[in-house]
Amino acid sequence: MSPLKPKTPTLRLFPSLAISVAAALTVAGCAAPEQSDAPEAGTDAAADPAAAMSTATPTAADASTLAHLLADGQAVFGVFSGPTTAEQGALMGQNRELDFVFYSLESGPFDIMSTKVYMSGVAEGSGTEAPHPLILRVPPISNGVDAARANVAEALDAGVAAIVFPHVESAEDAAVAVSVLGDELWPANPSGSLLSILIVEDRSGVERVDEIVATQGVSVVFAGPGDLRRSYEGDMEAVEAAIQTVLAACQAHGVACGITAGVDDIAERIEQGFRMFIVTEPAAVTVGRVAAGR
């Protein structure tokens, strides 16, 4: 089918943001850099692998560059993490077409240590370039607000650049997603360096998407095709209509809209007005950047 292609309004603007690198963060499995308070060779800490992990300090990237691009109406591109290892992270770091890497802890144990190891690989693979920011999907807010706050705090302490909240179904969910990110959230803070990314992927969320997108401080709202297909029981016409409903709400409120895409449809999604993309195949990023004029 050929979905409607609504016009894309100018997104919220803000003064140019400095591209910065966040403070060095503790990561498992990386050698500690030389520093005045590092344990000397031969000490218990140096001989203990766990102690060595606690002193490791790879570099993490914030989301200020993503915010700058989105505010300028540009499309941004990221890829699913793949295997959650330092080696895979290094491969992502070497791919300089990427704007970010998407990493998920939505299900299973909330193992932030593995996330840190992966981020160390991204930093290593980036060489002398700034490492790609990592955006992290956390468990749904419906699992509990206190749990959401704790997860986000742990993720931000690890140096994650943006938080992805799945299965957002109401303005109340959206308000929690905004509140847990504090004062550094863009665009609530025009100079902020954190992003709050909400996924609408349930029928109930689509029905209330206007109030979700209208929540002050929301950075990006995604339409989630995979779970929308489940929610609409495989009715792909209804799924596409839901996707376009999410996009229209984002455009009405000047909020960047995101979606997953592949080589075959990413150019069309850019033309429709989507501005943040998560892909499985890096080749889709190449196609998307050409279509977006980047």
VEXDREN-2710 file (C-alpha; in Angstrom, 1 decimal):
% VEXDREN-2710
k/r/px/py/pz
1/MET/0.0/0.0/0.0
2/SER/1.0/3.6/-0.4
3/PRO/0.5/5.4/3.0
4/LEU/-0.2/9.1/3.2
5/LYS/2.9/11.3/3.3
6/PRO/2.1/14.1/5.7
7/LYS/4.3/17.2/5.7
8/THR/7.0/17.4/8.3
9/PRO/6.9/20.6/10.4
10/THR/10.1/22.1/11.8
11/LEU/11.1/20.4/15.0
12/ARG/11.8/22.3/18.2
13/LEU/14.9/24.3/17.8
14/PHE/17.6/25.3/20.3
15/PRO/21.1/26.8/20.3
16/SER/23.9/24.8/18.8
17/LEU/25.0/22.1/21.2
18/ALA/28.6/21.3/21.8
19/ILE/29.6/17.8/20.9
20/SER/31.0/16.5/24.1
21/VAL/32.3/13.3/25.5
22/ALA/30.9/12.2/28.9
23/ALA/33.1/11.5/31.8
24/ALA/35.0/8.2/31.8
25/LEU/33.0/5.4/33.3
26/THR/33.7/2.1/35.1
27/VAL/33.5/-0.9/32.8
28/ALA/34.2/-4.6/33.4
29/GLY/37.1/-6.2/31.6
30/CYS/39.1/-3.1/30.5
31/ALA/42.6/-2.2/31.7
32/ALA/42.7/0.9/33.9
33/PRO/44.5/4.0/32.5
34/GLU/47.4/5.5/34.3
35/GLN/46.2/7.8/37.1
36/SER/47.6/9.0/40.4
37/ASP/45.2/6.9/42.6
38/ALA/45.4/3.7/40.5
39/PRO/46.7/0.7/42.5
40/GLU/50.4/-0.2/42.0
41/ALA/51.4/-3.4/40.4
42/GLY/51.8/-6.1/43.1
43/THR/49.0/-4.8/45.3
44/ASP/45.9/-6.9/46.1
45/ALA/43.8/-4.6/43.8
46/ALA/46.1/-5.1/40.9
47/ALA/46.1/-8.9/41.3
48/ASP/42.4/-9.1/41.8
49/PRO/40.4/-9.1/38.5
50/ALA/37.3/-7.7/40.2
51/ALA/39.4/-4.8/41.5
52/ALA/40.8/-4.2/38.1
53/MET/37.3/-4.0/36.7
54/SER/36.3/-1.4/39.2
55/THR/39.1/0.9/38.1
56/ALA/38.6/0.5/34.4
57/THR/37.4/3.8/32.7
58/PRO/36.5/3.7/29.0
59/THR/34.9/6.7/27.3
60/ALA/31.2/7.1/26.8
61/ALA/29.3/9.5/24.5
62/ASP/26.3/11.6/25.3
63/ALA/23.3/12.4/23.0
64/SER/24.0/16.0/22.3
65/THR/24.9/15.4/18.7
66/LEU/21.7/13.4/18.2
67/ALA/19.7/16.2/19.7
68/HIS/21.4/18.7/17.5
69/LEU/20.7/16.7/14.3
70/LEU/17.0/16.1/15.3
71/ALA/16.4/19.7/16.2
72/ASP/17.8/20.6/12.7
73/GLY/15.2/18.2/11.1
74/GLN/17.9/15.7/10.1
75/ALA/17.4/11.9/10.1
76/VAL/19.6/9.9/12.5
77/PHE/20.5/6.2/12.1
78/GLY/21.4/3.4/14.5
79/VAL/21.7/-0.3/14.5
80/PHE/20.7/-3.1/16.8
81/SER/23.6/-4.1/19.0
82/GLY/24.0/-7.7/17.9
83/PRO/25.9/-10.0/20.3
84/THR/26.4/-8.1/23.6
85/THR/30.2/-8.5/23.6
86/ALA/33.1/-6.1/23.6
87/GLU/34.2/-7.5/20.2
88/GLN/30.8/-6.7/18.7
89/GLY/30.9/-3.3/20.3
90/ALA/34.2/-2.7/18.6
91/LEU/32.7/-3.5/15.2
92/MET/29.9/-1.0/15.8
93/GLY/32.5/1.6/16.8
94/GLN/34.4/1.1/13.5
95/ASN/31.2/1.8/11.5
96/ARG/31.4/5.6/11.2
97/GLU/28.1/5.8/9.3
98/LEU/26.2/5.2/12.6
99/ASP/24.8/7.9/14.7
100/PHE/24.1/5.6/17.7
101/VAL/23.9/2.0/18.8
102/PHE/20.6/0.5/20.1
103/TYR/21.0/-1.9/23.1
104/SER/18.2/-3.7/24.9
105/LEU/17.8/-4.8/28.5
106/GLU/14.0/-4.9/28.2
107/SER/13.7/-8.5/29.3
108/GLY/15.9/-10.8/31.3
109/PRO/18.2/-9.7/34.1
110/PHE/19.0/-5.9/34.1
111/ASP/22.7/-6.6/33.5
112/ILE/24.2/-3.2/33.3
113/MET/27.7/-4.7/33.6
114/SER/27.4/-6.4/30.2
115/THR/26.3/-3.0/28.8
116/LYS/29.5/-1.4/30.2
117/VAL/31.6/-4.1/28.6
118/TYR/29.9/-3.5/25.2
119/MET/30.4/0.2/25.5
120/SER/34.1/-0.3/26.2
121/GLY/34.2/-2.1/22.9
122/VAL/32.4/0.7/21.0
123/ALA/34.9/3.2/22.4
124/GLU/37.9/1.0/21.5
125/GLY/36.5/0.4/17.9
126/SER/36.0/4.2/17.5
127/GLY/39.8/4.8/17.8
128/THR/40.5/8.5/17.8
129/GLU/36.9/9.3/16.8
130/ALA/34.1/10.1/19.3
131/PRO/32.4/6.8/20.3
132/HIS/28.8/6.3/19.2
133/PRO/26.2/7.1/21.9
134/LEU/24.5/4.0/23.2
135/ILE/20.7/4.2/23.6
136/LEU/19.3/1.6/26.1
137/ARG/15.8/0.0/26.1
138/VAL/14.8/-0.6/29.7
139/PRO/11.8/-2.7/31.0
140/PRO/8.3/-1.2/30.6
141/ILE/7.2/1.4/33.1
142/SER/4.2/-0.9/33.8
143/ASN/6.7/-3.1/35.7
144/GLY/6.7/-0.4/38.4
145/VAL/7.7/3.3/38.6
146/ASP/10.3/2.7/41.4
147/ALA/11.9/-0.1/39.3
148/ALA/12.0/2.3/36.3
149/ARG/13.7/5.0/38.3
150/ALA/16.3/2.6/39.6
151/ASN/17.0/1.1/36.2
152/VAL/17.4/4.6/34.6
153/ALA/19.6/5.8/37.4
154/GLU/21.9/2.8/36.9
155/ALA/22.0/3.2/33.2
156/LEU/22.8/6.9/33.3
157/ASP/25.6/6.2/35.8
158/ALA/27.0/3.7/33.3
159/GLY/27.1/6.5/30.6
160/VAL/24.1/5.5/28.5
161/ALA/23.1/8.5/26.3
162/ALA/19.4/7.9/25.9
163/ILE/16.7/5.7/27.5
164/VAL/14.1/3.9/25.4
165/PHE/10.8/3.2/27.2
166/PRO/8.8/0.4/25.5
167/HIS/5.1/-0.1/25.6
168/VAL/4.1/3.4/26.6
169/GLU/0.4/3.5/26.8
170/SER/-0.7/6.8/28.4
171/ALA/0.3/10.3/29.3
172/GLU/1.0/9.0/32.8
173/ASP/3.6/6.7/31.4
174/ALA/5.1/9.5/29.3
175/ALA/5.3/11.7/32.4
176/VAL/7.3/9.1/34.2
177/ALA/9.6/8.6/31.3
178/VAL/10.3/12.4/31.3
179/SER/10.6/12.8/35.0
180/VAL/13.2/10.1/35.6
181/LEU/15.7/11.7/33.3
182/GLY/16.0/14.9/35.2
183/ASP/17.4/18.3/34.2
184/GLU/19.6/17.2/31.3
185/LEU/16.7/16.0/29.2
186/TRP/16.4/17.5/25.7
187/PRO/14.3/19.4/24.6
188/ALA/12.9/20.3/28.0
189/ASN/16.4/21.6/28.5
190/PRO/17.4/23.1/25.1
191/SER/21.1/22.4/26.0
192/GLY/20.4/19.0/27.5
193/SER/22.4/15.9/26.5
194/LEU/19.9/13.1/27.3
195/LEU/17.1/11.7/25.2
196/SER/13.8/10.2/26.3
197/ILE/12.6/7.8/23.6
198/LEU/9.1/6.4/23.9
199/ILE/7.8/3.4/21.9
200/VAL/4.0/3.2/21.1
201/GLU/3.5/-0.4/20.3
202/ASP/0.1/-1.3/21.7
203/ARG/-3.5/-0.6/20.5
204/SER/-4.1/1.3/23.8
205/GLY/-1.1/3.5/23.2
206/VAL/-2.1/4.3/19.6
207/GLU/-5.6/5.3/20.9
208/ARG/-3.9/7.8/23.4
209/VAL/-0.9/8.7/21.3
210/ASP/-1.8/12.4/21.0
211/GLU/-1.6/12.9/24.8
212/ILE/1.6/10.8/24.9
213/VAL/3.3/12.9/22.3
214/ALA/2.0/16.1/23.8
215/THR/3.8/15.4/27.1
216/GLN/6.3/18.2/27.7
217/GLY/9.9/17.0/27.5
218/VAL/9.4/13.9/25.3
219/SER/12.4/13.7/22.9
220/VAL/11.3/11.1/20.4
221/VAL/8.3/8.8/19.9
222/PHE/8.7/5.5/18.0
223/ALA/6.0/3.5/16.3
224/GLY/6.8/-0.2/17.0
225/PRO/5.7/-2.3/14.0
226/GLY/6.6/-5.7/15.5
227/ASP/4.4/-5.4/18.7
228/LEU/1.8/-3.4/16.8
229/ARG/1.4/-6.5/14.6
230/ARG/0.7/-8.6/17.6
231/SER/-1.6/-6.0/19.1
232/TYR/-3.6/-5.8/15.9
233/GLU/-3.6/-9.6/15.5
234/GLY/-1.6/-9.6/12.2
235/ASP/-3.9/-7.1/10.4
236/MET/-1.2/-5.2/8.5
237/GLU/-3.5/-2.5/7.2
238/ALA/-4.4/-1.7/10.8
239/VAL/-0.7/-1.8/11.7
240/GLU/0.2/0.7/9.0
241/ALA/-2.7/2.9/9.9
242/ALA/-1.5/2.9/13.5
243/ILE/2.1/3.7/12.4
244/GLN/0.7/6.7/10.4
245/THR/-1.3/7.8/13.4
246/VAL/1.8/7.9/15.6
247/LEU/3.6/9.8/12.9
248/ALA/0.8/12.3/12.5
249/ALA/0.7/13.0/16.2
250/CYS/4.5/13.5/16.3
251/GLN/4.3/16.0/13.4
252/ALA/1.4/17.9/15.0
253/HIS/3.4/18.4/18.1
254/GLY/6.9/18.9/16.5
255/VAL/8.3/15.8/18.0
256/ALA/10.8/13.6/16.1
257/CYS/9.2/10.2/15.1
258/GLY/11.1/7.0/14.9
259/ILE/10.6/3.5/13.4
260/THR/12.5/0.4/12.5
261/ALA/13.3/0.0/8.8
262/GLY/15.2/-2.0/6.3
263/VAL/17.0/-1.5/3.0
264/ASP/13.7/-1.8/1.0
265/ASP/11.6/0.8/2.9
266/ILE/13.9/3.2/4.7
267/ALA/13.9/5.8/1.9
268/GLU/10.1/5.8/1.9
269/ARG/9.9/6.2/5.6
270/ILE/12.2/9.2/5.4
271/GLU/10.0/10.7/2.7
272/GLN/7.0/10.2/5.0
273/GLY/8.7/12.2/7.8
274/PHE/10.3/9.7/10.1
275/ARG/13.5/11.0/11.6
276/MET/15.0/8.3/13.8
277/PHE/15.8/4.8/12.5
278/ILE/16.9/1.6/14.1
279/VAL/18.0/-1.1/11.6
280/THR/19.2/-4.6/11.7
281/GLU/21.5/-4.5/8.6
282/PRO/24.1/-1.7/8.5
283/ALA/23.5/-1.5/4.7
284/ALA/20.1/0.1/5.5
285/VAL/22.0/2.9/7.2
286/THR/24.0/3.5/4.0
287/VAL/20.8/3.7/2.0
288/GLY/19.1/5.9/4.5
289/ARG/21.9/8.4/4.7
290/VAL/21.8/8.8/0.9
291/ALA/18.0/9.2/1.0
292/ALA/18.3/11.8/3.7
293/GLY/21.1/13.8/2.0
294/ARG/23.6/12.9/4.7
END
